[in-house]
Amino acid sequence: MTPPTSPSPNPPPGPDEAADDVPRRIAAGYAFTGPALDLGALLWEGACRPQARVRIPLPMLNRHGLVAGATGTGKTKTLQLIAEQLSAQGVCVFLADVKGDLSGISAPGTPNPKVASRSAEVGQEWTATGFPAEFYALGGLGHGIPVRATVTSFGPVLLAKVLGLNRTQEQSLGLIFHYADGKGLELVDLKDLRAVVAFLTSEEGRAELREIGGLSTATAGVILRSLTAFEAEGAADFFGEPECDTAEFLRSAADGRGTVSVLELPAVQDRPRLFSTFLMWLLADLFHDLPEVGDLDRPKLVFFFDEAHLLFADASKAFLEAITQTVRLIRSKGVGVFFVTQTPKDVPADVLAQLGNRVQHALRAFTPDDQKALKATVRTFPDSPYDLEDLLTGLGTGEAVVTVLSENGAPTPVAATRLRAPESLMGPVDPAELDRAVRESATYERYAQAVDRESAYERLAARTAERAVPDAPSRPEVVHPEAQPGAHPDREPSREPEPEPRRKARSEPEDRSVVEQVVGSGVFRSLARSVGTQLGREITRSLFGTARRRR
């Protein structure tokens, strides 16, 4: 019998060869010759076909992706499954652990009947395996190596997003950063930024800022109130030094496997705008620092952006344009980005268009809005022999609809997939074990202790104090009271001698003072990146207004 040249999406009853033609064609679309990640086995007409493997070519991971689905459909386990296989193939991974259940990737999984059943269904040879992992925590809140950013490098666009500023206020904040950059006033932490805003609204500061555009008192007041409220929420812990060096995320383990960097977020999950924007800063920092490498046979890093809808909510046009540009260009630097959210409509169209790999878990359609979102999701997939509206509402936990980019860059056929079981622990590790792993990390001592060095706040305070002291004919020599009896009788003796550090600061060049601090610091790597701010006087900013740093 001659096989049909154009098989129908719903083949009529006939020989097994004709009935199996559609799933055979789908499976052929995933039969790659090069290295690939195994997602699972094909589902067709309710049956799992373990011989039909659904895979993602390793070189296509830097073409970005989307993992979507309703709550409880298995998105977290999908992240864990992909991260394990990337690590095994020498690719570094960054994961945001919002719920606190991804720390188990560092420990071998536990065999149980569910794992055995799933492995048998998809033809998986399951072996309990732990993977090399490092754990981080924003500002040191929670279990992990502290992750901090300086206000200077965080930049005005991202900070405006965190503070909830409107477009006009965002532009005014950018003006403040521009002034601080030009004057060499490093904004290390939030008190530095408050000090600069307060100075620029003073009589002396307004005169200086008027030359580059001015800043209204009302707008400055809004920014100051927003900063105060932000600090009251405990946000001061997230800004300061030593600043996180994102190059830490690109280290491989001694056995050649890629390190999985897990950012533990349970302690700050009630501040979603903050942690989602911090994730974007980490990605922007990688974009700034990494060299162009073109298309590699495997990515250097795959970055999973969990709760992605929080990043895009209430975002300004400039912010969205910066995200789109980052996603479009960062793949040429060897970085793949996967956004994780509930529905594709959470991601702006310009960003969604850059995501070549899709793993869509089940969706719910209980309300008219849900049904509208379901129809919109179906339209984002290529033509398919499946009834996707029916399929997406009927998928079980650990099942998904998949389409990826093939080795030649073309979309693969849509494949309903029963996903493999992760081989690491599907749940959190014991907190005591997690703390032990953090303390034993080679990078822990570098970031554990916060450092508060001289920056904008201290410099402006010293400047104000100097102007408050009346000039006297006898300056610059200030003598002790016992050497000059009767001098300044209305002044307390303890206030007359000027502190030694301040005299020294005035007697030495400012740049030399900063370099001495850097060289003498126990956190040299972090501080060295900021020397360019003092010496160059103007920070180069791009995209989100984040600062380019010299490593």
Buried (B, 14 or more C-beta within 10 A) or exposed (E): EEEEEEBEEEBEEEEEEBBBBBBBEBBEBBEBEEBBBBBBBBBBEEEBBBEBBBBBBBBBBBBBBBBBBBEEBBBBBBBBBBBBBBBBBBBBBBBBBBEBBBBBBBBBBEEEEEBEEBBEBBBBEBEEBBBBBBBBBBBBBBBBBBBBBBBBBBBBBBBBBBBEBEEEBBBBBBBBBBBBBEBBBBBBBBBBBBBBBBBBBEEEBBEEBEEEEEBEEEBBEBBBEBBEEBBEEBBBBBBBBBBBBBEBBBBBBEEEBBBBBBBBBBBBBEBBBBBBBBBBBBBBBBBBBBEEBEEBEBBBBBBBBBBBBBBBEEBBEBBBBBBBBBBBBBBBBBBBBBBBBBBBBBBBEBBBEBBBBBBBBBBBBEEEEBBEBBEEBBEBBEEBBBEBBEBBBEBEEBBBBBBBBBBEEEBBBBBBBBBBBBBBBBEBBEEEBBEEBBEEBEBBEBBBEBBEBBBBBBBBEBEBEEEEEEEEEEEEEEEEBEEEEEEEEEEEEEEBEBEEEEEEBEEEEEEEBBBEBBEEBEBEBBBBBBBBBBEEEEBEBBBBBBBBBEE
